[in-house]
């Protein structure tokens, strides 16, 4: 599951860069990128807590 979320983060980052260069659905891509980053940070924090 953790690898899947990182894959989603990478795909959204690519779409975000395309949104800057092509101006396609920029607002939606920015919103999804922020959401993906928030999920990634949450999972990293939970993964560290599980180790301790």
N, CA, C and O atoms as a printed pandas DataFrame, in Angstrom:
     atom_number atom_name residue_name chain_id  residue_number  x_coord  y_coord  z_coord
0              1         N          UNK        A               1    0.827   -1.196    0.000
1              2        CA          UNK        A               1    0.000    0.000    0.000
2              3         C          UNK        A               1    0.870    1.257    0.000
3              4         O          UNK        A               1    0.544    2.252   -0.648
4              5         N          UNK        A               2    1.977    1.197    0.735
5              6        CA          UNK        A               2    2.865    2.357    0.834
6              7         C          UNK        A               2    3.468    2.698   -0.521
7              8         O          UNK        A               2    3.572    3.872   -0.876
8              9         N          UNK        A               3    3.869    1.672   -1.285
9             10        CA          UNK        A               3    4.428    1.897   -2.620
10            11         C          UNK        A               3    3.405    2.474   -3.582
11            12         O          UNK        A               3    3.748    3.290   -4.437
12            13         N          UNK        A               4    2.172    2.066   -3.454
13            14        CA          UNK        A               4    1.105    2.583   -4.306
14            15         C          UNK        A               4    0.904    4.076   -4.080
15            16         O          UNK        A               4    0.724    4.832   -5.035
16            17         N          UNK        A               5    0.935    4.495   -2.840
17            18        CA          UNK        A               5    0.759    5.914   -2.542
18            19         C          UNK        A               5    1.917    6.741   -3.083
19            20         O          UNK        A               5    1.705    7.852   -3.570
20            21         N          UNK        A               6    3.139    6.215   -3.005
21            22        CA          UNK        A               6    4.275    6.943   -3.570
22            23         C          UNK        A               6    4.151    7.031   -5.080
23            24         O          UNK        A               6    4.529    8.041   -5.675
24            25         N          UNK        A               7    3.623    5.978   -5.713
25            26        CA          UNK        A               7    3.391    6.022   -7.152
26            27         C          UNK        A               7    2.395    7.100   -7.529
27            28         O          UNK        A               7    2.578    7.803   -8.523
28            29         N          UNK        A               8    1.350    7.229   -6.743
29            30        CA          UNK        A               8    0.351    8.263   -6.981
30            31         C          UNK        A               8    0.974    9.648   -6.819
31            32         O          UNK        A               8    0.682   10.553   -7.601
32            33         N          UNK        A               9    1.823    9.818   -5.817
33            34        CA          UNK        A               9    2.492   11.099   -5.605
34            35         C          UNK        A               9    3.349   11.456   -6.817
35            36         O          UNK        A               9    3.344   12.604   -7.262
36            37         N          UNK        A              10    4.082   10.485   -7.350
37            38        CA          UNK        A              10    4.939   10.741   -8.509
38            39         C          UNK        A              10    4.101   11.109   -9.734
39            40         O          UNK        A              10    4.433   12.056  -10.447
40            41         N          UNK        A              11    3.033   10.377   -9.979
41            42        CA          UNK        A              11    2.177   10.663  -11.131
42            43         C          UNK        A              11    1.565   12.055  -11.012
43            44         O          UNK        A              11    1.516   12.797  -11.993
44            45         N          UNK        A              12    1.100   12.412   -9.820
45            46        CA          UNK        A              12    0.509   13.736   -9.629
46            47         C          UNK        A              12    1.551   14.840   -9.772
47            48         O          UNK        A              12    1.238   15.925  -10.261
48            49         N          UNK        A              13    2.788   14.573   -9.351
49            50        CA          UNK        A              13    3.845   15.566   -9.529
50            51         C          UNK        A              13    4.115   15.800  -11.012
51            52         O          UNK        A              13    4.342   16.937  -11.427
52            53         N          UNK        A              14    4.093   14.738  -11.813
53            54        CA          UNK        A              14    4.285   14.881  -13.258
54            55         C          UNK        A              14    3.131   15.681  -13.858
55            56         O          UNK        A              14    3.354   16.573  -14.677
56            57         N          UNK        A              15    1.910   15.369  -13.458
57            58        CA          UNK        A              15    0.754   16.125  -13.951
58            59         C          UNK        A              15    0.832   17.587  -13.529
59            60         O          UNK        A              15    0.438   18.479  -14.279
60            61         N          UNK        A              16    1.343   17.826  -12.320
61            62        CA          UNK        A              16    1.490   19.182  -11.823
62            63         C          UNK        A              16    2.464   19.965  -12.705
63            64         O          UNK        A              16    2.200   21.114  -13.060
64            65         N          UNK        A              17    3.584   19.345  -13.053
65            66        CA          UNK        A              17    4.541   20.001  -13.935
66            67         C          UNK        A              17    3.951   20.238  -15.319
67            68         O          UNK        A              17    4.195   21.279  -15.929
68            69         N          UNK        A              18    3.177   19.280  -15.816
69            70        CA          UNK        A              18    2.502   19.474  -17.098
70            71         C          UNK        A              18    1.487   20.610  -17.012
71            72         O          UNK        A              18    1.314   21.367  -17.967
72            73         N          UNK        A              19    0.829   20.724  -15.883
73            74        CA          UNK        A              19   -0.131   21.812  -15.695
74            75         C          UNK        A              19    0.534   23.180  -15.751
75            76         O          UNK        A              19   -0.042   24.138  -16.268
76            77         N          UNK        A              20    1.752   23.267  -15.217
77            78        CA          UNK        A              20    2.491   24.525  -15.313
78            79         C          UNK        A              20    2.864   24.837  -16.747
79            80         O          UNK        A              20    2.754   25.981  -17.188
80            81         N          UNK        A              21    3.308   23.819  -17.481
81            82        CA          UNK        A              21    3.802   24.069  -18.838
82            83         C          UNK        A              21    2.666   24.191  -19.852
83            84         O          UNK        A              21    2.790   24.947  -20.815
84            85         N          UNK        A              22    1.582   23.477  -19.663
85            86        CA          UNK        A              22    0.502   23.463  -20.651
86            87         C          UNK        A              22   -0.764   24.187  -20.187
87            88         O          UNK        A              22   -1.688   24.375  -20.979
88            89         N          UNK        A              23   -0.817   24.591  -18.926
89            90        CA          UNK        A              23   -1.982   25.286  -18.357
90            91         C          UNK        A              23   -3.267   24.478  -18.530
91            92         O          UNK        A              23   -4.298   25.012  -18.938
92            93         N          UNK        A              24   -3.190   23.182  -18.213
93            94        CA          UNK        A              24   -4.356   22.300  -18.306
94            95         C          UNK        A              24   -4.827   21.962  -16.895
95            96         O          UNK        A              24   -4.097   21.328  -16.133
96            97         N          UNK        A              25   -6.016   22.373  -16.552
97            98        CA          UNK        A              25   -6.642   22.051  -15.262
98            99         C          UNK        A              25   -5.693   22.297  -14.100
99           100         O          UNK        A              25   -5.565   21.460  -13.207
100          101         N          UNK        A              26   -5.033   23.437  -14.114
101          102        CA          UNK        A              26   -4.018   23.748  -13.103
102          103         C          UNK        A              26   -4.541   23.703  -11.686
103          104         O          UNK        A              26   -3.878   23.160  -10.802
104          105         N          UNK        A              27   -5.713   24.259  -11.447
105          106        CA          UNK        A              27   -6.262   24.289  -10.099
106          107         C          UNK        A              27   -6.531   22.905   -9.547
107          108         O          UNK        A              27   -6.218   22.624   -8.390
108          109         N          UNK        A              28   -7.104   22.048  -10.355
109          110        CA          UNK        A              28   -7.402   20.683   -9.923
110          111         C          UNK        A              28   -6.114   19.916   -9.652
111          112         O          UNK        A              28   -6.023   19.184   -8.666
112          113         N          UNK        A              29   -5.139   20.075  -10.501
113          114        CA          UNK        A              29   -3.875   19.371  -10.315
114          115         C          UNK        A              29   -3.179   19.844   -9.043
115          116         O          UNK        A              29   -2.608   19.030   -8.316
116          117         N          UNK        A              30   -3.217   21.140   -8.763
117          118        CA          UNK        A              30   -2.614   21.649   -7.539
118          119         C          UNK        A              30   -3.326   21.091   -6.310
119          120         O          UNK        A              30   -2.679   20.721   -5.330
120          121         N          UNK        A              31   -4.642   21.032   -6.360
121          122        CA          UNK        A              31   -5.402   20.477   -5.253
122          123         C          UNK        A              31   -5.053   19.015   -5.030
123          124         O          UNK        A              31   -4.847   18.596   -3.891
124          125         N          UNK        A              32   -4.983   18.232   -6.105
125          126        CA          UNK        A              32   -4.644   16.816   -5.978
126          127         C          UNK        A              32   -3.214   16.625   -5.491
127          128         O          UNK        A              32   -2.940   15.699   -4.728
128          129         N          UNK        A              33   -2.306   17.484   -5.921
129          130        CA          UNK        A              33   -0.927   17.385   -5.465
130          131         C          UNK        A              33   -0.830   17.658   -3.967
131          132         O          UNK        A              33   -0.131   16.939   -3.252
132          133         N          UNK        A              34   -1.509   18.669   -3.496
133          134        CA          UNK        A              34   -1.499   18.971   -2.062
134          135         C          UNK        A              34   -2.080   17.807   -1.275
135          136         O          UNK        A              34   -1.555   17.442   -0.223
136          137         N          UNK        A              35   -3.150   17.229   -1.773
137          138        CA          UNK        A              35   -3.752   16.072   -1.119
138          139         C          UNK        A              35   -2.784   14.892   -1.096
139          140         O          UNK        A              35   -2.654   14.223   -0.071
140          141         N          UNK        A              36   -2.107   14.629   -2.204
141          142        CA          UNK        A              36   -1.163   13.518   -2.275
142          143         C          UNK        A              36    0.015   13.732   -1.332
143          144         O          UNK        A              36    0.477   12.787   -0.693
144          145         N          UNK        A              37    0.498   14.954   -1.242
145          146        CA          UNK        A              37    1.608   15.243   -0.332
146          147         C          UNK        A              37    1.172   15.058    1.114
147          148         O          UNK        A              37    1.924   14.531    1.933
148          149         N          UNK        A              38   -0.041   15.492    1.425
149          150        CA          UNK        A              38   -0.555   15.327    2.786
150          151         C          UNK        A              38   -0.668   13.842    3.147
151          152         O          UNK        A              38   -0.320   13.449    4.261
152          153         N          UNK        A              39   -1.145   13.030    2.227
153          154        CA          UNK        A              39   -1.262   11.588    2.472
154          155         C          UNK        A              39    0.122   10.966    2.625
155          156         O          UNK        A              39    0.323   10.115    3.491
156          157         N          UNK        A              40    1.075   11.380    1.797
157          158        CA          UNK        A              40    2.431   10.837    1.884
158          159         C          UNK        A              40    3.075   11.197    3.220
159          160         O          UNK        A              40    3.710   10.346    3.844
160          161         N          UNK        A              41    2.922   12.434    3.667
161          162        CA          UNK        A              41    3.491   12.848    4.950
162          163         C          UNK        A              41    2.833   12.078    6.092
163          164         O          UNK        A              41    3.511   11.655    7.028
164          165         N          UNK        A              42    1.531   11.898    6.020
165          166        CA          UNK        A              42    0.821   11.135    7.046
166          167         C          UNK        A              42    1.337    9.701    7.109
167          168         O          UNK        A              42    1.565    9.167    8.194
168          169         N          UNK        A              43    1.522    9.080    5.946
169          170        CA          UNK        A              43    1.994    7.697    5.918
170          171         C          UNK        A              43    3.431    7.578    6.411
171          172         O          UNK        A              43    3.770    6.609    7.089
172          173         N          UNK        A              44    4.268    8.532    6.086
173          174        CA          UNK        A              44    5.637    8.508    6.591
174          175         C          UNK        A              44    5.632    8.634    8.105
175          176         O          UNK        A              44    6.381    7.934    8.786
176          177         N          UNK        A              45    4.797    9.518    8.641
177          178        CA          UNK        A              45    4.714    9.694   10.088
178          179         C          UNK        A              45    4.194    8.428   10.760
179          180         O          UNK        A              45    4.710    8.040   11.808
180          181         N          UNK        A              46    3.205    7.786   10.195
181          182        CA          UNK        A              46    2.658    6.564   10.768
182          183         C          UNK        A              46    3.659    5.417   10.660
183          184         O          UNK        A              46    3.744    4.576   11.555
184          185         N          UNK        A              47    4.407    5.385    9.574
185          186        CA          UNK        A              47    5.400    4.332    9.385
186          187         C          UNK        A              47    6.510    4.460   10.428
187          188         O          UNK        A              47    6.995    3.447   10.932
188          189         N          UNK        A              48    6.915    5.671   10.757
189          190        CA          UNK        A              48    7.944    5.889   11.784
190          191         C          UNK        A              48    7.421    5.508   13.165
191          192         O          UNK        A              48    8.161    4.944   13.971
192          193         N          UNK        A              49    6.148    5.812   13.449
193          194        CA          UNK        A              49    5.578    5.451   14.742
194          195         C          UNK        A              49    5.496    3.950   14.902
195          196         O          UNK        A              49    5.650    3.448   16.016
196          197         N          UNK        A              50    5.259    3.217   13.834
197          198        CA          UNK        A              50    5.145    1.763   13.900
198          199         C          UNK        A              50    6.489    1.122   14.236
199          200         O          UNK        A              50    6.526    0.060   14.857
200          201         N          UNK        A              51    7.590    1.752   13.836
201          202        CA          UNK        A              51    8.910    1.207   14.111
202          203         C          UNK        A              51    9.301    1.354   15.578
203          204         O          UNK        A              51   10.066    0.541   16.095
204          205         N          UNK        A              52    8.795    2.365   16.244
205          206        CA          UNK        A              52    9.218    2.639   17.631
206          207         C          UNK        A              52    8.484    1.803   18.601
207          208         O          UNK        A              52    8.717    1.906   19.805
